[in-house]
């Protein structure tokens, strides 16, 4: 097959990382953004939390994950319970995608 028919995306690399973290308590019916040092992260990385090695605390949901400052992972923990709870400590698995250049604004 000629190489011109191979579909290519704009992801330069996709890496899965396991980070041991110990989150702080999250008040009831709210969210809390918490930060963790992760060397090598870039502000242009696209980050998604894909798992936790173990069980998450009941009522905790992971929201947005970002790298707003180089080397610092930002994770939003949402508490959907009536009481303050502490998200589970453990190794969280994240997918980190790096793009080949700036992100396009559309699919054209």
N, C-alpha and C positions, 0 to 999 in steps of 0.2 A: 504494500500500500504506500503511495507517495506520502512524504512527510507533510505536505500541505493539507492533507485531509485529517490529520490528527488534531483532535480538540485539545486546546491548552487553556489553562486558567491563568490567573494572575497571582497565585500563591507561590511564593519563592520556597517556603518551607512550612511544614506543620510538625510541631513537636508536642509530645505529651510529657508533662512534668508532674512529679508527686512532691507536694510540699507539706511538711508537718507543721500544722498551725494549731494554736489554742485560742479560739475566739473568746471575746468578752460577752457578758450578758446583754440581752436585747430586751428592752421594755415591751410590755404587752401591746399588741395591735400597732406595731410600728416597725421601722427598719433602722438598721445601724450600719454605717459604712465603716469598715475596719481595714487597716493597712498592715502589710507584711513585707519585709525585705526579701527580695528575690533577685539575686545578682543576674545580670544579663538581659532583663526585660527592657524593652524599648517602648517609648510612648506611642509608636506606630503599630505595635503588636495588637492583634485581635485576640481576645482571651475569652474562653468559655470554660465554666466549671462543668466537668463531666462525671464526677463521682467522688465518693468518699470511701476509703477502705475501712468499713465498719458501718454502724447504723447512725443516722442523723437523729438528733433530738426531735421528738414529736412537736409539730407546730412550726418548725424552722424550715424556711425555703430560701434557697440561694437566688439572689437577684443578679444584678449587673456586676461584671468583673472587668476591670480596666487596669491600665498602667498609665496613670496621669503624670507620674514623675519617674524618670528612668530608674530601674532597680526597685521599684515599689509597686507591689500588687495591691489593688483596691478591690475588696469584696463587699457586696451589700448583702446583709443577712436580714431576712424578714421574719418577724414573729407574728403568727396568726392566732395566738392563744390569748386567754384572759389574764395570764400571769407572765412575769418576766421569766425568761429561760436562757440558758447558756447553750449555744450551738456545740455540737460534739467536737471534742479535740481529736485530732488524728491526721492522717495523711490524706489531703485533698488532691484530686487529680484534675489538672487543667490542660486544655488544648490551647496552644499558642500558635497562631498563624502569622507569618510574615509575608507581606505582599511584595510583588516585584514592581516597585514604583508606587505612585500615589493611587488611592482607590478611585475608580471611575464613578461618575454620578449616575450612570445607567448601564444597561446591558447591550448597548449598540456596539 
